[in-house]
Amino acid sequence: MPWQELRIHANSTHAEALSDALFDLGALSVSIEDAAAGTEMEKPIFGEPGMPLEQLWDESVVVVLLEEDSDAELMVTAAANVVGIAPPRHSVSRVEEQDWVRLTQSQFDPIQVSERLWITPTWHAATPNAINIALDPGLAFGTGSHPTTWLCLQWLDAEVRAGESVLDYGCGSGILAISAKLLGAGEVHGVDIDAQAMTASAQNAEQNHVAAQFFLPDAAPERSYDLVVANILTNPLKMLMPLLASRCRSGGRLVLSGILAEQAEDIIGIYAPMFSLAVSAEREGWVRIAGTRK
Ligand SMILES: C[S@@+](CC[C@H](N)C(=O)[O-])C[C@H]1O[C@@H](n2cnc3c(N)ncnc32)[C@H](O)[C@@H]1O
């Protein structure tokens, strides 16, 4: 079945309200894009993973997917009425039926983390003579494509020594725990507050034939580990400092991710009583902070 794509030009004041109104009017999907995308004026806006953007482009395009028989003109007029503006400039085009599974899959190519470490969706052939983590996009965060995950994977690749115990705090898809195990770690545990992450992590561990265990916070073992990796947001990481300190053995190593460059100093200061930390890498505005437990 074909669909219609409606593209509505909007400024940052109205884009969000227009997209909410279009959803309420029955749009199949709505997203807000930079009107200058694909040009020299394109402006990336970074946000913390999983959080709504606090800032929008001055000139945005609200991209709306509609059923084939929806009245696109009427939708624009009705949404503009809700927002209290005149119908903005817009265009409508037809979206032909596609093999959506194939199209989605084509957007997830294998990701090379290092010389030897690859994240490979299951519909791709594994890279020969490499450590391949078989992982498909799912409901839990962590496909390897986000810079915060990638920074942790690189650290694990360089840092995991055979037999070391590893805690992946905020495990999401389990990607870091599973990678640690494939890289030679001993006992590996993952913790997350999201029940969906438990399911995804367990399935992904099974898919990769690794023995890693995953726990909701209240059920997690009260013990310390040689390595602790936590790719969460800056604010939870601040609050988790005492807990992560209790989970990392004296002389053990900690890596933190999910931190924007301008937030690094703050985090390093909060962790300073228990850890000697420093920024060890940066990618697309995100930093990785790593160091040792005092
Ligand atoms: C950015 S994702 C990271 C997922 C994966 N480890 C990766 O590197 O791609 C952060 C994860 O932390 C979890 N999380 C957030 N706050 C948490 C908390 N206080 N304790 C445990 N997990 C938490 C979220 O549910 C989410 O799955």
The ligand as an SDF file (V2000), in Angstrom:
LIG
                    3D

 27 29  0  0  0  0  0  0  0  0999 V2000
   22.5260    5.0000   26.8150 C   0  0  0  0  0  0  0  0  0  0  0  0
   21.8310    3.4630   27.2360 S   0  0  0  0  0  0  0  0  0  0  0  0
   23.2910    2.4360   27.1530 C   0  0  0  0  0  0  0  0  0  0  0  0
   23.0290    1.0320   26.6660 C   0  0  0  0  0  0  0  0  0  0  0  0
   24.2840    0.2200   26.3780 C   0  0  0  0  0  0  0  0  0  0  0  0
   25.0410   -0.0520   27.5950 N   0  0  0  0  0  0  0  0  0  0  0  0
   25.1790    0.9310   25.3750 C   0  0  0  0  0  0  0  0  0  0  0  0
   26.2990    1.3030   25.7280 O   0  0  0  0  0  0  0  0  0  0  0  0
   24.7420    1.1140   24.2220 O   0  0  0  0  0  0  0  0  0  0  0  0
   21.5900    3.6920   28.9700 C   0  0  0  0  0  0  0  0  0  0  0  0
   20.8730    2.5560   29.6770 C   0  0  0  0  0  0  0  0  0  0  0  0
   20.9370    2.8390   31.0800 O   0  0  0  0  0  0  0  0  0  0  0  0
   19.7150    2.4840   31.6790 C   0  0  0  0  0  0  0  0  0  0  0  0
   19.6000    3.2820   32.9210 N   0  0  0  0  0  0  0  0  0  0  0  0
   19.2450    4.5770   33.0420 C   0  0  0  0  0  0  0  0  0  0  0  0
   19.3110    4.9480   34.3410 N   0  0  0  0  0  0  0  0  0  0  0  0
   19.7140    3.8640   35.0450 C   0  0  0  0  0  0  0  0  0  0  0  0
   19.9610    3.6160   36.4270 C   0  0  0  0  0  0  0  0  0  0  0  0
   19.7890    4.5390   37.3490 N   0  0  0  0  0  0  0  0  0  0  0  0
   20.3700    2.3790   36.7900 N   0  0  0  0  0  0  0  0  0  0  0  0
   20.5330    1.4170   35.8600 C   0  0  0  0  0  0  0  0  0  0  0  0
   20.3140    1.5930   34.5370 N   0  0  0  0  0  0  0  0  0  0  0  0
   19.9060    2.8000   34.1370 C   0  0  0  0  0  0  0  0  0  0  0  0
   18.6750    2.7740   30.6230 C   0  0  0  0  0  0  0  0  0  0  0  0
   17.5070    2.0120   30.8370 O   0  0  0  0  0  0  0  0  0  0  0  0
   19.4150    2.3960   29.3350 C   0  0  0  0  0  0  0  0  0  0  0  0
   19.1680    1.0640   28.9620 O   0  0  0  0  0  0  0  0  0  0  0  0
  1  2  1  0
  2  3  1  0
  2 10  1  0
  3  4  1  0
  4  5  1  0
  5  6  1  0
  5  7  1  0
  7  8  2  0
  7  9  1  0
 10 11  1  0
 11 12  1  0
 11 26  1  0
 12 13  1  0
 13 14  1  0
 13 24  1  0
 14 15  1  0
 14 23  1  0
 15 16  2  0
 16 17  1  0
 17 18  1  0
 17 23  2  0
 18 19  1  0
 18 20  2  0
 20 21  1  0
 21 22  2  0
 22 23  1  0
 24 25  1  0
 24 26  1  0
 26 27  1  0
M  CHG  2   2   1   9  -1
M  END
$$$$
